[in-house]
């Protein structure tokens, strides 16, 4: 497979997963703000910081209010990590390589993008937001199902899976980070009565609540939820499971020694993490998530150096969100 084709498929998968999980991230915050009393100052600004787009946001907005943040993350075409921009980038990456995938996959991506554009034109109001976010999530899941059910096992499918799993791991850490010190008030006594509610919201945002109840068989508690989302080997959206799948997919490719070693190192950090310490210290949890995101950026860098063309003639896509932790989110996307 040509490295340019492989890179476009990889990024297509990353952008589809990014759109889905950005919708999940917004859903977490929306439901928390509805469920918790108004005296707990959750706010919307931390969502901008989590997505690494603070500089881009402040260049166009002065207030971190609900309307500005939701529009910025859902429908702002000038924001490279908004849902509409992510789907536009996924569509463009697939458009140039659609001869290697079934036609139905291209049609589903195109339809999902057009549907989001239609919603964006009418505005993402609080009244329409929940249905909009659900439609994005379900559309992305439908696309994942099409890929699973129609695309032959081969290099194209492998690079799609690499992109999906790396983006999923990165975005799952961001959703967990909604529960960390960057979003919630510092006074633990103030939060204690709502502890279970907050963790339950995070589980539901990842469609993991029922699986948690089946496997953990305990009431919802912070350490148990964190262990489940970070270390469970069977939950599709756990960090450990995503990294395990990444490692397995790499065995299907040549020259996989360096990327596989990087994946193994990051996965070891997850598996060996002290969950009790992280669950009882929001600042430690936030710092741990930052370290994981740096690790995800390292995985991307090794994949890019090993398999993708690295010259200026190739259309570029936005940086990984992990890379923006240490850089401003330039996110240059010449495809848009």
C-alpha positions in Angstrom: 0.0 0.0 0.0 1.2 3.5 -0.9 2.2 5.4 2.3 0.1 8.4 1.2 -3.0 6.1 1.0 -2.2 4.6 4.4 -1.8 8.0 6.0 -5.1 9.3 4.6 -7.0 6.2 5.9 -5.3 6.5 9.3 -6.3 10.2 9.5 -9.8 9.5 8.3 -10.3 7.1 11.1 -8.8 9.5 13.6 -11.1 12.3 12.6 -14.2 10.1 12.7 -13.3 9.0 16.2 -12.5 12.6 17.2 -15.9 13.8 16.1 -17.6 11.1 18.0 -15.6 11.6 21.2 -15.9 15.4 21.0 -19.6 14.8 21.0 -19.2 12.6 24.0 -17.1 15.2 25.8 -19.7 17.8 25.3 -22.4 15.4 26.5 -20.5 14.7 29.7 -20.3 18.4 30.6 -23.9 19.1 29.6 -25.3 16.3 31.7 -23.1 17.1 34.7 -24.3 20.7 34.6 -27.9 19.6 34.5 -27.5 17.0 37.3 -25.4 19.0 39.8 -26.7 21.9 41.8 -26.0 25.4 40.4 -23.7 26.3 43.3 -21.0 24.0 41.9 -19.2 26.2 39.4 -18.4 23.7 36.6 -18.3 26.0 33.7 -17.3 25.5 30.1 -13.8 26.9 29.8 -12.0 23.6 30.8 -13.4 21.9 27.7 -11.4 24.3 25.6 -8.3 23.6 27.6 -8.8 19.9 27.3 -9.0 20.0 23.6 -5.8 22.0 23.3 -7.5 24.9 21.5 -7.3 27.7 24.1 -5.3 30.1 21.8 -7.6 29.6 18.9 -10.7 30.1 21.1 -9.4 33.3 22.7 -8.5 34.7 19.3 -12.2 34.9 18.5 -14.1 34.9 21.8 -13.7 36.8 25.1 -16.3 34.9 27.1 -16.2 31.1 27.9 -19.9 30.9 28.1 -22.0 28.0 27.0 -23.0 29.4 23.6 -19.5 30.3 22.5 -17.9 27.0 23.7 -20.6 24.7 22.2 -20.5 26.5 18.9 -16.7 26.4 18.8 -16.5 22.7 19.5 -19.5 21.7 17.3 -20.0 24.0 14.4 -17.0 26.4 14.0 -15.5 25.7 10.6 -12.4 27.8 11.5 -11.7 25.5 14.4 -9.8 22.5 13.2 -11.0 20.3 16.1 -14.7 21.1 16.0 -17.0 18.3 15.1 -17.9 19.8 11.7 -14.2 20.3 10.8 -13.2 16.8 11.9 -15.9 15.3 9.7 -14.9 17.6 6.8 -11.3 16.4 7.2 -12.4 12.8 7.4 -14.4 13.2 4.2 -11.5 14.8 2.4 -9.0 12.2 3.5 -11.4 9.4 2.3 -12.3 11.2 -0.9 -8.8 10.9 -2.2 -8.6 7.2 -1.3 -12.2 6.0 -1.7 -11.2 3.5 -4.4 -9.6 1.2 -1.7 -12.8 1.0 0.4 -16.4 -0.1 -0.3 -18.5 2.6 -1.8 -20.9 2.4 1.1 -18.3 3.7 3.5 -17.7 6.8 1.4 -21.5 7.4 1.2 -21.9 7.1 4.9 -19.1 9.6 5.6 -20.5 12.0 3.1 -24.0 11.7 4.5 -22.8 12.2 8.1 -20.9 15.3 7.1 -23.9 16.8 5.3 -26.2 16.0 8.2 -23.9 17.9 10.6 -23.6 20.8 8.2 -27.4 21.0 8.1 -27.6 21.1 11.9 -24.9 23.7 12.1 -26.7 26.0 9.7 -29.7 26.0 12.0 -27.6 26.5 15.1 -26.8 24.1 18.0 -29.2 25.4 20.5 -29.5 23.9 24.0 -32.9 22.5 23.0 -31.4 20.7 19.9 -28.0 19.9 21.4 -28.7 16.5 22.9 -30.3 15.1 19.7 -27.4 16.6 17.6 -24.7 15.0 19.8 -26.5 11.7 19.7 -26.8 11.8 15.9 -23.1 12.4 15.6 -22.3 9.6 17.9 -24.7 7.2 16.2 -23.5 8.2 12.7 -19.9 7.5 13.7 -20.8 4.2 15.2 -22.7 3.3 12.0 -19.6 4.1 10.0 -17.5 1.9 12.3 -19.9 -0.9 11.8 -19.8 -0.6 8.1 -16.0 -0.7 8.1 -16.1 -3.8 10.4 -18.7 -5.5 8.2 -17.5 -4.7 4.7 -13.8 -3.9 4.5 -11.5 -6.9 3.9 -8.8 -7.6 6.3 -5.7 -6.1 4.9 -3.4 -3.0 5.1 -6.3 -0.5 4.5 -8.2 -1.9 7.4 -5.1 -2.1 9.6 -4.3 1.6 9.2 -7.9 2.6 9.8 -7.8 0.6 13.1 -4.5 2.1 14.1 -6.0 5.6 13.7 -9.2 4.7 15.4 -7.6 3.1 18.5 -5.0 5.8 19.0 -7.6 8.6 18.8 -10.0 6.6 21.0 -7.3 6.2 23.7 -6.4 9.9 23.6 -10.0 11.1 23.7 -11.0 8.7 26.5 -8.4 10.2 28.7 -9.9 13.6 28.0 -13.3 12.4 28.9 -11.9 11.0 32.2 -10.2 14.4 32.7 -13.7 16.0 32.9 -13.7 14.4 36.4 -10.2 15.7 37.3 -9.0 18.9 38.9 -9.2 20.9 35.7 -13.0 20.9 35.8 -14.4 20.2 39.3 -14.1 22.5 42.4 -11.2 21.9 44.7 -13.3 21.4 47.9 -13.9 17.7 48.3 -16.5 18.2 51.0 -18.6 20.1 48.5 -18.4 17.3 46.0 -18.9 14.3 48.3 -22.7 14.0 48.0 -22.4 13.9 44.2 -19.4 11.6 43.8 -21.3 8.7 42.4 -23.3 10.9 40.1 -20.2 12.4 38.5 -18.6 9.0 37.9 -21.8 7.6 36.6 -22.0 10.4 34.1 -18.5 9.6 32.8 -19.4 5.9 32.4 -22.5 6.7 30.5 -20.7 9.1 28.2 -18.5 6.1 27.1 -21.5 3.7 26.9 -19.8 1.8 29.7 -22.3 2.0 32.5 -24.0 -1.4 31.9 -20.7 -3.1 31.3 -19.4 -1.7 34.6 -22.4 -3.0 36.5 -22.0 -6.4 34.9 -18.3 -6.8 35.4 -17.5 -4.8 38.6 -20.8 -5.7 40.4 -20.3 -2.9 42.9 -21.9 0.5 43.3 -20.3 3.3 41.3 -17.1 4.4 43.1 -14.3 6.6 41.8 -11.4 4.1 42.1 -13.4 1.3 40.6 -14.6 3.4 37.6 -11.1 4.7 37.0 -9.6 1.2 37.1 -12.3 0.0 34.7 -11.8 2.8 32.2 -8.0 2.7 32.4 -7.1 -0.9 32.9 -10.0 -3.2 31.9 -8.7 -5.5 29.1 -12.1 -6.2 27.7 -13.9 -2.8 27.6 -13.5 -1.5 24.0 -13.0 2.1 25.2 -10.6 1.4 28.1 -7.1 2.8 27.5 -5.5 -0.6 28.1 -7.8 -2.3 25.6 -7.2 0.4 22.9 -3.4 0.0 23.3 -3.6 -3.7 23.3 -5.5 -3.6 20.0 -3.0 -1.1 18.6 -0.2 -3.5 19.5 -2.0 -6.4 17.8 -2.6 -4.5 14.6 1.0 -3.5 14.4 2.0 -7.2 14.3 0.3 -7.3 10.8 2.7 -4.7 9.4 6.4 -4.9 8.5 8.9 -2.7 10.3 6.8 -2.6 13.4 9.5 -2.9 16.0 9.8 0.7 17.0 6.1 1.6 17.0 5.3 -1.6 18.9 7.9 -0.8 21.5 6.5 2.7 22.0 3.0 1.2 22.4 4.2 -1.3 24.9 5.9 1.4 27.1 2.7 3.5 27.2 0.5 0.5 27.9 2.9 -0.5 30.8 2.4 2.9 32.3 -1.4 2.4 32.2 -1.4 -1.2 33.6 1.0 -0.3 36.4 -0.7 2.9 37.5 -1.6 3.3 41.1 -5.4 3.7 40.7 -6.1 4.4 44.4 -3.6 7.3 44.4 -5.0 8.8 41.2 -8.6 8.5 42.3 -8.1 10.4 45.5 -5.9 13.2 44.0 -7.4 15.2 41.1 -4.1 16.9 40.5 -2.3 13.6 40.2 -4.9 12.2 37.9 -4.7 15.3 35.7 -0.9 15.0 35.6 -1.1 11.3 34.8 -3.4 12.0 31.9 -1.1 14.6 30.6 1.7 12.0 30.6 -0.4 9.6 28.7 -1.2 12.1 26.1 2.5 12.8 25.6 2.9 9.0 25.2 0.1 9.0 22.6 1.9 11.7 20.6 5.1 9.6 20.7 3.2 6.7 19.3 1.9 8.8 16.5 5.3 10.2 15.8 6.8 6.7 15.5 3.9 5.5 13.2 4.4 8.6 11.0 8.2 8.2 10.8 7.9 4.4 10.0 5.0 4.3 7.5 4.0 7.7 6.2 5.5 10.1 3.6 7.2 13.0 5.3 7.5 15.7 2.6 5.8 19.0 2.1 4.1 17.9 -1.1 1.7 15.6 0.8 -1.6 17.3 2.0 -1.3 17.6 5.7 -3.9 17.1 8.3 -4.2 18.6 11.8 -1.9 17.6 14.6 -2.8 15.0 17.1 -4.5 16.6 20.0 -1.9 15.0 22.3 0.8 17.1 20.5 -1.1 20.3 21.4 -0.4 19.7 25.1 3.1 21.0 24.6 2.4 23.2 21.6 -0.4 25.7 20.6 -2.9 23.9 18.5 -1.9 25.1 15.1 -3.7 22.2 13.5 -2.8 23.1 10.0 -5.2 21.3 7.7 -4.6 21.9 4.1 -7.3 19.5 3.2 -10.1 21.7 4.4 
